[in-house]
Amino acid sequence: MKALVREQYQALADKAHTLAPEMPRPREGWIRSVRKALGMSSPQLARRLDLSRSQVTQMERMEADDRITLKQLRRVADALDCELVYALAPRQPVQQTLQKRAERLARALLGRAHTHMALEAQQLTPAQQEKEVAREATRLLNNLPRDFWEDT
């Protein structure tokens, strides 16, 4: 059941990942861009928000500078007859992120074991090491231990 739920979350995150490149925020921000697209002046938006023109200008700057709150964005979106769409879009597919992390952990585990094996003259060849990294990464991905995201 846990795996099914995780797969559903991964599908949702991967969908955001695929949409992200198509929806970059305009340099001047969404508030100003949508307002201008609607042909609405900042004083007109200010009246709809029951704010001053300077407060609207400040909100537009705050959005462009990543200082606006979601609450403020929701309020402006409503005044512009828009839906606020909020998402965290992974930079790569979730499975790829998990695979990279599992390989990194596997290499760290193998590195510690390899040191001990070298002391006993039982070290693995590079090809054997890669095979063990792949095996351990697969094990980690299948089990996703609680400490998978702990930095050690």
Secondary structure, 3 states (H helix, E strand, C coil): CHHHHHHHHHHHHHHHHHHHHHCCCCCCCHHHHHHHHCCCCHHHHHHHHCCCHHHHHHHHHHHHCCCCCHHHHHHHHHHCCCCCCCCCCCCCCHHHHHHHHHHHHHHHHHHHHHHHHHHCCCCCCHHHHHHHHHHHHHHHHHHCCCCCCCCC
